[in-house]
Amino acid sequence: MRILVTGASGYLARHLIPALLDAGHLVACLTRDPAALPKNWTNLPTGIADRSGHGIRSLCATFKPDVVVHLAAGYKAEHCFDDIAGLIDANILLSTHLMEAMHEAGCHSLVWAGTAWQHYEGADYRPVNLYAAMKQAVSTLAEYYLDKAGLRLLELHLYDSYGEDDPRQRLLNQLQASVASERALALSPGEQRLHLVHVDDLAQGFLMACTQIAKQPAGTRRIFRLPSASAVTIRELVALFDAADPARPAHVNWSARPYRQREVFTPWESGEILPGWRPSIDLASGLRRLRLQQAGNR
């Protein structure tokens, strides 16, 4: 298949695109920063995402994808007034340009990364934050293209991800920084439960979804989730992190910061899991891999 991936310089895309290529698919990249793409991707068709939408439109018109995997997004766990315009551009404006460009190019299959944060306290829809509300807004906008153009939409609602070479300042990298600096990381009391899924398992989920969407009837939406085998609390996660390299434990100051205003204590677990998918990397093994790499990078 011909598969266009948005957010191509992001962490998940850097694992998904090699998996797609290894499976024999042709891949095109949409990114805001072509210079950030790996050097060995220079032969892949690439478009630049900007406010005009012309880069998206041109790439869809020339590449003519069979499937689009939409990973690009703007994320803020907690926003302020000045964040709103950027969040709208990165989430709603870009997504609308993309769906219109797909329609013009005759592409009717969209695999899209939603978030479990659209389901606060297990609700079918109750956004944790503005980012999650904008994710839902894109899903609602897609109704027009489902009805008008027969778009097939397969949404994968994601939890937290981790893995080697992760440039994001997420909790595991902050824990590793506390190991290196011996300065205690200020955390909440740590009773939040979360699903933490290795990025390689997420890439396999999106690879499978690209095949499954071809069997989906035109004009339909399906929503699945990609969870870990079981959720853990933040305290349990730190214990597993330490167990993966007992000689180099993290330094944590528990209860040094309060919970967020809309903290998620119980993750959404009522949705259907993507058919045929299960995580292959358990959390303990994934953390051992991560810490082994971190030790090698010292």
N, C-alpha and C positions, 0 to 999 in steps of 0.2 A: 504494500500500500504506500501511497504518498501521504506522509504525515507532517503537518506543520505544528511546531511546538512554540508557544509563546512563553515569555519569561525564560528564554533559553540560557541566559547567564546565571540563573538562580541555582540554588543548591540541588533541588530535586531534579531539575532539567539536566544538570551535569551528570546525573546517574541514569536518567531515563533515556536520553538521546543515545548513548553507547548501547544500551539494551535494545533500542529500536533498530539501530544499525546492525547489531549482531544478529537480529532476527530477520534481516534481509529487507527491511523497509527503507524507502527513500525519505530523507528528512530535510525539512527546511526550518530555519530559526528566525524567530522574531524577538528582538531585544532592544532596549533603550541604549545599550552600549556595546557595539560590535567588538570593540577593543578588549572587552572583558571575556570574550569567548575563548575557549582553548585553542591553541595554535593549530592543532590538527583538525579543526573544523573549518578551516578557511575555504575548503572546497564545497561546503554546504551552502545552498541558497539562503541568503540572509536579508531580512528587512529590518528597518529601524522604526520603532514605535515612537510616535510623537503625538502632540495634540491634534494635528491636522488629520491624522488617520491615513494619509496618502501612502506611507510605507506599508501599512497593513494591506491596503487595497491593491497596491502594485504586486506585493508578494503573492497574495491569493490569486490574482489574475494570471501571473506568469507560472507559478508552481502548480496551480490547480490541485489542491490537496483533496484526498479522499476523506481524511479525518483531520480535525484540528484538536490538539490537546492544549487547553487554555490554563496555563500555570501562572501567568503574570498577574500580579496584584500589588496593591499598596497596603501595608500593614501597620497598625498602631493598636497596641493593647488598650491604651487609654489615650484619648485624643484631647487636644485643646482647639480653640476656635480657629487658629491659624493653620491647623492640619486639614481642615475640611476640604478646601479646594483641591489640594494634592490627592486626597483620598478619592474624591469624585473623578479626577482625571485618570488615576491609575486603575480604578475599579470599574466605574460605570461608563465613563466616556470611552475608554479603550475597548471594553467588552462590547459596547454597542457598535462602534466602528468595525470590530471584528465580525460580528454576526451579519452586518450589512455587507461587508466585503465577501464573506462566505456565500451569502445569497447571490451576489452578483457573479461569483465564480462558479456557481453550481455545486458547491460543497454543502452537504446536508447532515454531517455527523460531527457533533461537538462533545468531546470528553472534557469535563470541567472540574476544577478543584474547588469544591466548597469547603466548609469548615464545620466541625462539630460544635463550634461556638454559636452556630445558628439555633442551637437546641438547649438553651439555658434551663437547668433543672429538669432535663428530659423532655421538654415540650417539643411538639412537632415544629413549631417556630416560635422562638423567643430569643432574640439576639442578645448575646452577652455584652456586646459593645457596638460602636458605630461601624467598625470594619465588618462585623458579622451581618449587620443590617444591610450594608451595601452588597454583600454577597447574595443575600436574599433578593435585593432589588434587581440584580443581574438575572437571577433565575426568573423573576417576574417579567422582566423585559423580554426574556426568551420566549414567553408565551405567544407574543406577536409573531415571531419567526416560526414557532411550531405550527401555528394556525395558518399563516400566510404561505410559508415556504416549505412546509413538511420537514422542518428541522428535527433531527433526532438528538436529544440531549441526555447524556449519561453523566450524572453528578456523582463524584466521589467526595464525600465529606470526611475531611482528614482531622486527625488528632496531632499531637506533638511528634516531631520527627527528630532523629539524631543519626550520627554516623561519623566515620572518619573524614578528615579534611573539611569539617563544617566551619565556614567562616563567620557564622552568625553568633552573636553574643547571647546565646541561650544558656540555660542553667548549667549544663554539663561543662561548657567552656568556662563559665564563671567558677565552677568547682575546681577545674584544673588550674585556673589562675590562682586560686587560694592555696593550692598545693605548692605552686612554684614560688609564690610570694610569702607564704606563711602568714598572710593577713586573713583574718576571719571574714567570711562572706556573711553579710547580714541577710537573714531569711525570716520569713514568717514562721509561725508555729509548725507549719509543714504537714497539716492534716489533709490537704487537698489530694484527691485521687486523680490520676491521669493515665491515659494510654500513651506509651512512648514506643514508636514504631521505627525500625531501622529504615534508612532511606532506600536501601536496596530492595526491601520488601515493598515499599511504596512504588518504586519503579516497576516492579513486576505487576503490581495491581493495575497501573496505567497501561502497561503493555497488554495485559489481558483485556482491559476495557476497550482498547482500540479494535480488537477482534470482535468482542461481544456486541459493540454498537451497530455493526453491520447487520446483525440479525434483529435489531429493534425496529418496530414498525415506524414509518414516517409520522411525524407530528406527535411523538410521544416523549415523555420525560421519565427517566428512572433514577432513583437515588439509592446509593449504597454507601456503606462505610468501610473503612480499612483500620480496624482496631488491633491492638496487641492481644496476646493470649489472655492477659488479665491486667487490670489496672493496679497501680501501686501508689502509695502516698509519697509525698516529697521526702518524708523521713525515710521511708523504705528505699527510695531511689538513692539517697545519699549513702545508706548502708551498703547497697549493692555496688555503688561506685567505689567505696572504700574496700570492699571485699575483692574487687577486681585487681587491686594493687595494694595489699595491706601495708606495705612498707612506706607508702606515700598517701596517707589519708588526707581528705579535704579538711579545711578549717572552717567551721560553721558556727555562727552566733545565732542560735535559734531564738525566735520571737523578737529579734532586733528591729523588725519592721512589721507594720500591721498588714492584715489581709487587704486586698483591693476591695473597692466598694461592691463590685459584682464578681467576687471570687467564685470560681467553679470548684465545688467540693466533690460533686458526684458527676462523672462524665456521662454523656448521652450514650445509651447502650440499647435502645429499643429498635433502632433501624436495622435493616437487612444488610448482611455482609455481602460484598461482591461475590457472586457465585463462582466457586472453584478456587477462591483465593484464601490462603491462610498465611500468616507470617512464618517464615522459615528460620528466622534468627531470634532466639529468645533473648530477653533483656540481659541476663547475666553474661551470655556469650558475646553479645554485642558490646557490652561495656568492657569486657576483657580485650576485645579487638581494639576498641577505642583507646584504652589506656596503654596498651602495648605500643600503638602508634605514637601516642603522646610521649611515652618514655623514650622512643627512638628519635623524636624530634628535639630532645633536650640538648 
